[in-house]
Amino acid sequence: MAGADDHGSSVAAWAAVVVIIIAFIVGGIAIVLANWTMFWVCVGVVVVGGIIGKLGGMARGGVPPH
């Protein structure tokens, strides 16, 4: 587990954040365009982003052991 001083500053955390932010942006555009298929795909990508963060964190995600 990452220490209290890390604040999520790891490769795994950044990868998850980038994937989720892109999915939110594209999902927002999908809502404006009323493209519900693209919206639900983006919802799935958000879930995948969370999984990426969790698996990366479990693999230490670049955080040095304390």
Backbone as numpy.savetxt, mean C-alpha at the origin, in Angstrom:
# Nx Ny Nz CAx CAy CAz Cx Cy Cz
9.58 -7.13 14.54 8.73 -5.94 14.54 9.62 -4.71 14.54
9.22 -3.69 13.83 9.98 -2.45 13.75 9.94 -1.73 15.09
11.01 -1.04 15.40 11.09 -0.31 16.64 10.23 0.94 16.63
10.08 1.57 17.79 9.24 2.76 17.92 9.82 3.95 17.18
11.13 3.95 16.92 11.77 5.07 16.26 11.73 4.98 14.73
11.27 3.85 14.19 11.29 3.65 12.74 10.21 4.43 12.01
9.05 4.62 12.61 7.93 5.35 12.01 7.57 4.82 10.64
7.74 3.53 10.41 7.38 2.93 9.14 8.30 3.27 7.99
9.47 3.78 8.28 10.41 4.17 7.21 11.15 2.94 6.72
10.47 2.12 5.94 11.08 0.92 5.39 10.64 0.77 3.93
11.33 -0.08 3.22 10.97 -0.33 1.83 9.55 -0.89 1.75
9.20 -1.78 2.66 7.87 -2.39 2.65 6.79 -1.34 2.87
7.01 -0.45 3.81 6.02 0.58 4.10 5.86 1.52 2.91
6.97 1.93 2.31 6.88 2.84 1.18 6.24 2.17 -0.03
6.54 0.91 -0.26 5.93 0.19 -1.39 4.42 0.12 -1.20
3.99 -0.21 0.00 2.55 -0.29 0.28 1.89 1.07 0.10
2.50 2.11 0.61 1.93 3.46 0.52 1.82 3.91 -0.94
2.85 3.67 -1.73 2.81 4.09 -3.14 1.70 3.36 -3.88
1.59 2.05 -3.69 0.54 1.27 -4.35 -0.85 1.76 -3.93
-1.04 1.99 -2.64 -2.35 2.40 -2.14 -2.71 3.81 -2.61
-1.76 4.73 -2.61 -2.04 6.10 -3.06 -2.41 6.11 -4.54
-1.68 5.37 -5.36 -2.02 5.31 -6.78 -3.41 4.71 -6.98
-3.73 3.67 -6.22 -5.07 3.06 -6.32 -6.15 4.05 -5.91
-5.92 4.85 -4.87 -6.90 5.84 -4.45 -7.10 6.91 -5.51
-6.00 7.36 -6.12 -6.10 8.39 -7.16 -6.89 7.87 -8.36
-6.51 6.69 -8.85 -7.20 6.12 -10.00 -8.64 5.78 -9.64
-8.87 5.31 -8.42 -10.23 5.02 -7.97 -11.09 6.28 -7.90
-10.49 7.38 -7.49 -11.22 8.65 -7.48 -11.59 9.10 -8.87
-10.66 8.94 -9.79 -10.95 9.26 -11.19 -12.06 8.35 -11.72
-12.03 7.09 -11.34 -13.06 6.14 -11.77 -14.45 6.56 -11.27
-14.52 7.09 -10.06 -15.81 7.56 -9.53 -16.31 8.74 -10.35
-15.43 9.69 -10.66 -15.82 10.85 -11.45 -16.31 10.41 -12.83
-15.65 9.41 -13.42 -16.04 8.93 -14.75 -17.19 7.92 -14.69
-17.62 7.57 -13.49 -18.67 6.57 -13.27 -18.28 5.23 -13.89
-17.02 4.89 -13.80 -16.52 3.61 -14.29 -16.38 2.69 -13.08
-17.43 1.95 -12.79 -17.48 1.17 -11.55 -16.58 -0.05 -11.60
-16.34 -0.57 -12.78 -15.40 -1.70 -12.89 -14.01 -1.26 -12.46
-13.56 -0.12 -12.97 -12.24 0.38 -12.61 -12.19 0.72 -11.12
-13.27 1.25 -10.58 -13.32 1.57 -9.15 -13.11 0.32 -8.31
-13.82 -0.77 -8.63 -13.70 -1.99 -7.82 -12.34 -2.66 -8.01
-11.76 -2.53 -9.17 -10.39 -3.03 -9.37 -9.44 -2.26 -8.45
-9.64 -0.97 -8.34 -8.79 -0.15 -7.45 -8.99 -0.53 -5.99
-10.21 -0.86 -5.61 -10.45 -1.34 -4.24 -9.63 -2.61 -3.99
-9.61 -3.50 -4.98 -8.79 -4.71 -4.86 -7.31 -4.40 -4.78
-6.86 -3.39 -5.52 -5.45 -3.00 -5.49 -5.08 -2.43 -4.11
-6.00 -1.73 -3.47 -5.75 -1.23 -2.11 -5.53 -2.40 -1.16
-6.33 -3.44 -1.29 -6.16 -4.63 -0.46 -4.80 -5.27 -0.74
-4.44 -5.37 -2.01 -3.13 -5.93 -2.38 -2.00 -5.08 -1.79
-2.17 -3.77 -1.79 -1.16 -2.88 -1.19 -0.97 -3.17 0.29
-2.06 -3.43 0.98 -1.95 -3.79 2.40 -1.23 -5.11 2.60
-1.50 -6.06 1.71 -0.82 -7.35 1.78 0.66 -7.19 1.50
1.00 -6.34 0.52 2.41 -6.07 0.20 3.12 -5.51 1.43
2.49 -4.57 2.10 3.09 -3.98 3.29 3.28 -4.99 4.41
2.27 -5.83 4.62 2.35 -6.83 5.69 3.43 -7.87 5.40
3.43 -8.41 4.16 4.44 -9.42 3.81 5.85 -8.83 3.81
5.98 -7.60 3.32 7.28 -6.95 3.32 7.78 -6.69 4.73
6.88 -6.32 5.61 7.25 -6.11 7.01 7.67 -7.40 7.69
6.98 -8.48 7.34 7.34 -9.78 7.91 8.71 -10.24 7.42
9.06 -9.80 6.20 10.37 -10.16 5.64 11.42 -9.12 6.03
11.13 -8.31 6.98 11.98 -7.24 7.51 12.01 -6.03 6.61
11.61 -6.09 5.36 11.44 -4.95 4.48 12.56 -3.93 4.48
13.76 -4.35 4.72 14.89 -3.43 4.69 15.19 -2.77 6.02
14.41 -3.07 7.05 14.66 -2.49 8.37 15.73 -3.34 9.06
16.83 -2.73 9.46 17.88 -3.52 10.12 17.40 -4.03 11.48
17.79 -5.25 11.85 17.39 -5.77 13.16 18.03 -4.97 14.28
17.31 -4.83 15.39 17.81 -4.06 16.54 18.43 -4.97 17.55
